[in-house]
Each structure stands twice: as structure tokens, then as C-alpha cells.
Amino acid sequence: MGGPGESDGYGRIWTIPNVLSMLRLVLVPVFLVLIVRADFVAALVVLVVASLTDLLDGFLARRLGQITRLGQLLDPAADRLYIFAALIGLAAQGLVPWWIVAIIVARDAFLLILGVVLANHGFGPLPVHQLGKVATFALFTGLPVIMLGPAFPAIEAVTAPVGWAITLWGAFLYWWAGVIYAIETVRVIRMPRVARDPRSDTLGSGG
């Protein structure tokens, strides 16, 4: 067992990378309020700062050997919260329809149900699928591109269609990855009990 401040044998909780990840989380409500207030330039600045801290905390975690379980949980959580904040804020401004919000939220609710099913069979979350990472990246890119239009009206004719194309593609991939997770969930829970090794299917949160 690790001592106080240790996290699952992966290192200390209060490391510089983890503090940077927590800073990203703290900036989420600031980001949302700025979008709701239609201060898109400031919202984009906050998003850039958050993205830079994400890159920095990943670099420092690897460079300093401070990869922690907490950090592995905070990073994808922050990405999802920024996506949700952007969706809700843009929908509140009438810049994206609420059905887009419903599609994205429904997919994550679907994964939550899969997580409950896995837990009931003695497993943790499935390993992150590469398609899930691509989908999250597409949404994390497409929504800010949509925000560039109201922030800088002169380029909206270009940014709007590009942002929508990336966002819709990301939403499609997001659900495609969800279907893959569902198939993997069925495969895992149907494995013969003697063949099950919980460690092999509990490698962090899904994308």
C-alpha cells in the first residue's frame, strides 16, 4: 500500500501534472459562462489556455515520471466537460440545435449503463478505443471552430461549414465507438469465468 498522498501505486496525487488537470476543470464553468454571455473571444482564449495546460501536464507527467491514476481519470473527464459546456453554451445561444446536445449526452449515458453492466460482472471500464479518441478529438475541434464564426464574423462563411462538418463527423464516430464498446461489453461478460482476468479489461475510462 502507498503512504498518504499515494494513488494506486502510480505516484503522488498532488503532482504538478495533476494540479494542471484540476486547473482545467476549474476553468470549465468559466468557459461555459463566457459562451452563455456571448463573449466568444474570451471563451476561445480560455479554451486555448486549457488545451495548453493539457499538453503541458501530459509532457510533465511523462518527463517527471508522475503518471497517476487520478491524472488518467481527470484528463478524459475534463475533455468531456469542455465538450458538454461548449454544446450547452452554443445551444443556449441558438448556434447549435439541442438535438446535437441530446445525441452526445445520450451516448455518454449509454456508456455509463455499459459501465454499470461491467461492474455487476466484476469488471471495470473497458480500455480506451482509438475510435473513441478520434471522436472526442473531432468534437473538441469542431465545436470551437463553430465558435470562431460569432467571435470573428468576417470568417464565419468558412468556419461555420467546416465546424459543422467536423462536429457531425465527430458525433457519428462518437456513437460508432459506443457501439464498439457495447459489442466488447457483451464479449467480456460472456467469457467463461475461468478465462476472465479483470486486469485485462480495466485499463481506464472509455473514449
WODAMO-V15270 format. One record per residue. N is the residue number from 1. OMEGA is omega in whole degrees, -180 to 180 (* if undefined). Layout:
n=<N,N>
omega=<OMEGA,OMEGA>
//
This chain:
n=<1,2,3,4,5,6,7,8,9,10,11,12,13,14,15,16,17,18,19,20,21,22,23,24,25,26,27,28,29,30,31,32,33,34,35,36,37,38,39,40,41,42,43,44,45,46,47,48,49,50,51,52,53,54,55,56,57,58,59,60,61,62,63,64,65,66,67,68,69,70,71,72,73,74,75,76,77,78,79,80,81,82,83,84,85,86,87,88,89,90,91,92,93,94,95,96,97,98,99,100,101,102,103,104,105,106,107,108,109,110,111,112,113,114,115,116,117,118,119,120,121,122,123,124,125,126,127,128,129,130,131,132,133,134,135,136,137,138,139,140,141,142,143,144,145,146,147,148,149,150,151,152,153,154,155,156,157,158,159,160,161,162,163,164,165,166,167,168,169,170,171,172,173,174,175,176,177,178,179,180,181,182,183,184,185,186,187,188,189,190,191,192,193,194,195,196,197,198,199,200,201,202,203,204,205,206,207>
omega=<177,179,178,-180,178,-177,173,179,-179,-179,-177,178,-175,175,179,178,180,177,178,177,178,177,177,180,179,-178,-179,180,176,178,-179,-179,180,178,-180,178,179,175,-171,179,179,179,179,177,178,-180,177,178,179,-180,179,178,177,178,-177,-178,176,179,-178,-180,179,-176,-176,-178,-176,176,-178,176,179,179,179,178,-176,-175,178,178,179,179,-180,-178,177,177,180,-180,179,179,-178,180,-180,177,179,178,-179,-178,171,180,-179,-180,175,178,-178,-179,-178,-180,-180,179,180,174,177,178,177,178,177,178,178,179,179,-180,180,177,175,-179,172,180,178,176,178,178,-178,179,177,178,-180,-180,179,178,-180,179,-179,178,-175,-178,175,177,175,-180,180,-179,178,178,-179,-174,-177,-178,-175,-180,179,-174,-177,179,179,180,179,179,-180,-178,180,177,178,179,178,180,180,179,177,177,178,178,178,178,179,179,179,178,178,-180,-176,-175,178,179,175,-174,-178,-177,-175,173,-175,-178,-174,-177,178,-174,176,-175,-179,-180,*>
//
